[in-house]
Amino acid sequence: MIEGVSIIPLKQIHDERGKIMHMLRADQDHFQMFGEIYFSCIYPEVIKAWHIHTEMTLNYAVISGKIKLVMYDDRDQSQTKGRVQEIFLSPENYQLVIIPPMVWNGFKGLGDQTSIVANCSTLPHDPDEIKRMDPFSSKIPYKWDLKHG
């Protein structure tokens, strides 16, 4: 696990009408502050990576479809510097992933449908606060290829 990243199981309430998918509440210990919420839609087999925020904390949950979320710790002062972490998120594995500032991250759409990633970030989007890198850059030791056994 990467230092500062939290993974919190989320609750879904099902009944004959459908379901409610909880994500984040202001009265929870892990809630920091509200900046904005948006939904990132990703097509199957598409990679949206790499990006890093200098100040913003991300709060990701997948409400539809399935993704592979990958994080890379490049922070000099971190005990997990150089570590890669991946997690598969979907309504069947419904969890909140909290990613602190300065942790590279990205995701790949899996399955055969568009996936929807909800992000309740701690700050409104600011183009000067985000850095991007090519998903296939050798600066991050990760390959997005399909892994067989």
MARMI-35133 format. One line per field, with one value per residue: x, y, z of N, C-alpha, C in turn; residue in three letters. Coordinates in steps of 0.1 Angstrom, whole numbers, plus 2048, in hexadecimal, padded with zeros to 3 digits. Each point is the difference from the previous one (the first is absolute). Example, Ala and Ser with C-alpha at 12.3 -4.5 7.8 and 13.67 -1.06 7.14 Angstrom:
# MARMI-35133
nxx <- [884,7FC]
nyy <- [7C7,80B]
nzz <- [84E,7F9]
caxx <- [7F7,809]
cayy <- [80C,80B]
cazz <- [800,800]
cxx <- [809,7F8]
cyy <- [80C,80B]
czz <- [800,808]
r <- [ALA,SER]
END
This chain:
# MARMI-35133
nxx <- [808,7FC,80A,7F6,801,7F3,7FD,7F4,7FC,7F8,7F6,7F9,7F5,7FD,7F7,7F3,803,80B,808,806,809,803,805,7FB,802,7FB,7F8,807,807,7FF,7F5,805,7FB,7F7,805,7FF,7F5,807,7FC,80A,7FC,802,804,7FB,80A,7F9,80B,7FD,80C,80A,7FB,804,7FB,803,7F2,7F9,7F7,802,7F3,805,7F5,7FF,7F7,807,7FF,80C,809,80C,801,809,808,808,808,801,7FA,809,7F7,7FB,7FB,7F7,80A,7FB,7F6,7FB,7F4,7FA,7F4,7F8,7F9,7F5,7F3,806,80A,7F5,80A,803,807,807,803,80A,803,805,7F5,809,7F7,7F9,7F7,7FC,7F8,7F9,7FF,7F3,800,7FA,80B,7FA,80A,7FB,802,800,805,80C,804,7FB,7FD,80D,800,803,7F7,7FF,807,804,7FF,806,7F5,808,801,80D,7FB,7F5,805,7F8,7FC,7F8,809,7F8,7FE,807,7F8]
nyy <- [7F4,80A,806,801,7F5,803,7F3,805,7F4,800,806,7F6,807,7F3,802,7FD,80C,7FB,80A,802,808,7FE,80D,80B,801,80C,7F6,7FC,7F8,7F8,807,807,802,809,7FB,7F4,7FD,7F6,7FC,7F7,801,7F3,800,7F5,7FB,80B,806,805,803,803,802,80C,801,80D,803,7FB,7FC,7F4,7FE,7F5,7FE,7F4,807,7FE,7F3,7FF,804,802,803,808,7FF,80A,7FD,80D,800,80A,806,7F8,7F9,803,809,801,800,7F5,805,7F5,805,7F6,80A,7FD,800,7F6,809,803,809,807,806,803,809,801,80D,802,7F9,7FB,802,7F5,7FE,7F4,803,7F8,7F4,801,808,80B,804,802,809,800,80D,7FF,809,802,802,80B,7FC,7FF,804,80A,7F8,7FD,7F4,7FE,7F3,7FC,7F8,802,80B,7FF,80D,7F9,7F8,803,7F4,806,7F8,7F8,7FD,7F6,7FB]
nzz <- [800,7F9,806,809,7F9,7FF,804,7FE,805,7F5,805,7FC,7FE,7FF,7F7,7FF,804,806,801,80C,7FA,80D,801,804,80D,803,806,7F5,808,7F5,803,7F5,7F3,7FC,7F4,7FA,7FA,7FA,7F4,801,7F3,801,7F4,7FD,807,803,7FF,80C,7FC,807,80D,805,80C,800,800,7F6,808,7FA,7FE,7FC,7F8,7FD,7F9,7F5,7FC,7FB,80A,7FB,80C,7FB,80B,7FF,809,7FD,80C,800,807,7F6,809,7F7,7FF,7F4,809,7F9,7FF,7FE,7FC,801,7FA,806,7FC,7FA,7FD,807,7FD,80A,7F6,80A,7F7,809,802,7F4,7FE,7F7,7F7,7FD,7F6,800,7F6,807,7FB,7FE,80B,7FD,806,80C,801,80C,7FF,80D,7F8,807,7F4,7FC,7F5,7FF,7F3,809,806,7F4,801,7F3,7FD,7F6,7FD,7F6,808,7FD,803,7FC,809,7F6,7FD,7F8,7FB,7F9,80C,7FB,809]
caxx <- [7F8,807,7FE,7F6,7F4,7F6,7F5,7F5,7F4,7F4,7F3,7F5,7F3,7F7,7F2,7F9,7FF,80D,80A,807,80F,806,80D,808,7F8,807,802,809,80E,809,7FC,809,7F9,7FA,804,7F6,7FE,7FE,800,808,7FC,80C,7FC,808,80E,806,808,800,80C,801,7FF,804,7FC,80A,7FA,7F3,7FE,7F5,7F7,7FA,7F8,7FB,7F2,7FC,80C,80B,80C,80C,806,80F,806,80F,805,80D,803,80D,7FF,7F6,805,7FC,805,803,7F6,7F4,7F5,7F5,7F4,7F4,7F4,7F3,7F6,802,80B,7FD,809,805,80F,805,80E,805,807,80D,800,7FC,7F5,7F9,7F8,7FD,7F3,800,7F2,7FA,7F7,806,800,7FE,807,7FC,80B,7FD,80D,800,801,7FB,80A,809,80A,80E,802,801,80B,7FD,80B,7FC,7FE,80A,80D,808,803,7F8,803,7F3,7FB,7F2,7FC,7F8,809,7FA,804]
cayy <- [80C,80D,808,80B,7FB,7F8,7F9,7FF,7FA,808,7F9,800,7FB,7FB,7FB,7FC,80C,803,801,80C,7FE,80A,803,809,809,80B,7FD,7F4,804,802,80B,80B,80C,7FE,809,7FD,7F2,7FE,7F3,7FE,7F4,7FA,7F5,7F3,7FF,80D,804,80E,801,802,80E,802,80D,805,804,7FA,7F2,7FA,7F6,7F8,7F4,7FC,7FE,7F8,7FB,7FB,806,7FD,80C,7FE,80B,7FF,809,806,80B,7FE,7FE,7F5,7F3,7F6,805,7F5,7F5,801,7F9,7FF,7FB,7FE,806,7FE,7FE,7F3,803,80F,805,80E,801,80E,802,80D,807,7FB,7F2,7FE,7F7,7FF,7F4,7F9,7FA,7F2,7FB,803,80B,80C,800,80D,802,80C,806,80B,806,80A,80D,801,7FD,80C,7FB,802,7F8,7F2,7FD,7F4,7F8,7F6,7F4,7F6,805,7F8,806,7F9,7F2,7F8,7FD,7FF,7F4,7F5,7F6,7F3,7F7]
cazz <- [800,7FF,80B,7FE,7F8,809,7F9,809,7FB,800,802,7F6,806,7F5,802,7F4,7F8,7FB,80B,803,801,808,7FC,809,808,807,80E,801,804,7F5,7F8,803,7FC,7F3,7F5,7F6,7FC,7F2,7FC,7F4,7F9,7F9,7F7,802,7FB,7FF,80B,803,809,80E,804,80D,805,809,80C,801,804,7F8,806,7F5,801,7F3,802,7F5,7F8,807,7FC,807,805,803,806,801,80A,7FC,80A,806,80F,803,804,7F5,7F4,7F6,800,7F8,806,7F7,806,7F6,806,7F9,80A,808,809,802,80A,7FE,800,803,7FB,804,7F6,7FC,7FD,7F2,7FF,7F3,7FF,7F3,7FF,7FE,7FD,7F3,801,806,80F,806,80C,807,808,809,804,80A,7FA,7F2,7F5,7FC,7F7,804,80B,7FB,7F6,7F9,7FA,7F7,807,7FD,803,808,80D,809,7FD,7FF,7F2,800,7F8,806,807,800,80B]
cxx <- [809,7FD,7F6,7F4,7F7,7F6,7F6,7F4,7F4,7F3,7F7,7F4,7F7,7F2,7FA,7FF,80E,80A,805,80E,806,80F,808,7F6,809,803,809,80E,809,7FB,809,7F9,7FA,805,7F6,7FE,7FE,800,808,7FB,80B,7FB,808,80E,807,808,800,80B,80B,7FE,802,7FA,809,7FA,7F3,801,7F4,7F9,7F9,7F7,7FA,7F1,7FA,80C,80B,80D,80C,806,80E,805,80F,805,80E,804,80D,800,7F7,808,7FD,805,804,7F6,7F5,7F5,7F4,7F4,7F5,7F4,7F4,7F5,801,80B,7FF,807,803,80F,803,80E,805,808,80E,802,7FB,7F4,7FA,7F8,7FD,7F2,800,7F2,7FC,7F7,808,800,7FF,808,7FC,80C,7FB,80D,7FF,801,7F9,80C,807,80B,80E,804,802,80B,7FC,80C,7FA,7FE,80B,80E,808,804,7F8,801,7F3,7FC,7F1,7FB,7F8,80A,7F9,808,80E]
cyy <- [80C,809,80C,7FC,7F8,7FA,7FC,7F9,809,7F8,802,7FB,7FC,7FE,7FE,80C,803,800,80E,7FD,80B,802,808,809,809,7FC,7F3,805,803,80B,80C,80D,7FD,80B,800,7F1,7FF,7F1,7FE,7F3,7FB,7F3,7F3,801,80E,803,80F,801,808,80F,800,80E,805,804,7F8,7F1,7FB,7F6,7F9,7F5,7FD,7FC,7F7,7FB,7FB,806,7F9,80E,7FD,80D,7FE,80B,804,80B,7FC,7FC,7F5,7F3,7F6,806,7F5,7F5,803,7F8,800,7FA,800,805,7FE,801,7F3,801,80F,805,80F,7FF,80E,801,80D,807,7FA,7F1,7FF,7F5,800,7F4,7FB,7FA,7F1,7FB,804,80C,80D,800,80F,801,80D,805,80C,806,80B,80E,801,7FE,80D,7FA,802,7F7,7F1,7FF,7F3,7FA,7F6,7F3,7F5,805,7F6,805,7F9,7F1,7F7,7FE,7FE,7F3,7F6,7F6,7F2,7F8,802]
czz <- [800,80C,7FD,7F8,80A,7F6,80A,7F9,801,801,7F4,807,7F5,805,7F3,7F6,7F9,80B,802,802,808,7FB,80B,807,808,80E,802,803,7F4,7F6,803,7FD,7F2,7F7,7F5,7FE,7F1,7FD,7F3,7FA,7F7,7F8,803,7F9,7FF,80D,802,80B,7F9,803,80F,804,80B,80E,803,805,7F8,808,7F5,805,7F2,802,7F5,7F8,809,7FB,807,804,804,806,801,80A,7FC,809,808,80F,804,803,7F5,7F3,7F6,7FF,7F7,807,7F6,808,7F5,807,7F7,80A,808,80A,803,80C,7FD,801,802,7FC,803,7F4,7FE,7FE,7F2,7FF,7F2,801,7F2,801,7FD,7FC,7F2,800,805,80F,804,80D,806,808,808,805,80A,7FB,7F2,7F6,7FE,7F7,804,80B,7FC,7F6,7FA,7FA,7F7,807,7FE,803,809,80D,80C,7FD,800,7F1,801,7F9,809,806,801,80B,805]
r <- [MET,ILE,GLU,GLY,VAL,SER,ILE,ILE,PRO,LEU,LYS,GLN,ILE,HIS,ASP,GLU,ARG,GLY,LYS,ILE,MET,HIS,MET,LEU,ARG,ALA,ASP,GLN,ASP,HIS,PHE,GLN,MET,PHE,GLY,GLU,ILE,TYR,PHE,SER,CYS,ILE,TYR,PRO,GLU,VAL,ILE,LYS,ALA,TRP,HIS,ILE,HIS,THR,GLU,MET,THR,LEU,ASN,TYR,ALA,VAL,ILE,SER,GLY,LYS,ILE,LYS,LEU,VAL,MET,TYR,ASP,ASP,ARG,ASP,GLN,SER,GLN,THR,LYS,GLY,ARG,VAL,GLN,GLU,ILE,PHE,LEU,SER,PRO,GLU,ASN,TYR,GLN,LEU,VAL,ILE,ILE,PRO,PRO,MET,VAL,TRP,ASN,GLY,PHE,LYS,GLY,LEU,GLY,ASP,GLN,THR,SER,ILE,VAL,ALA,ASN,CYS,SER,THR,LEU,PRO,HIS,ASP,PRO,ASP,GLU,ILE,LYS,ARG,MET,ASP,PRO,PHE,SER,SER,LYS,ILE,PRO,TYR,LYS,TRP,ASP,LEU,LYS,HIS,GLY]
END
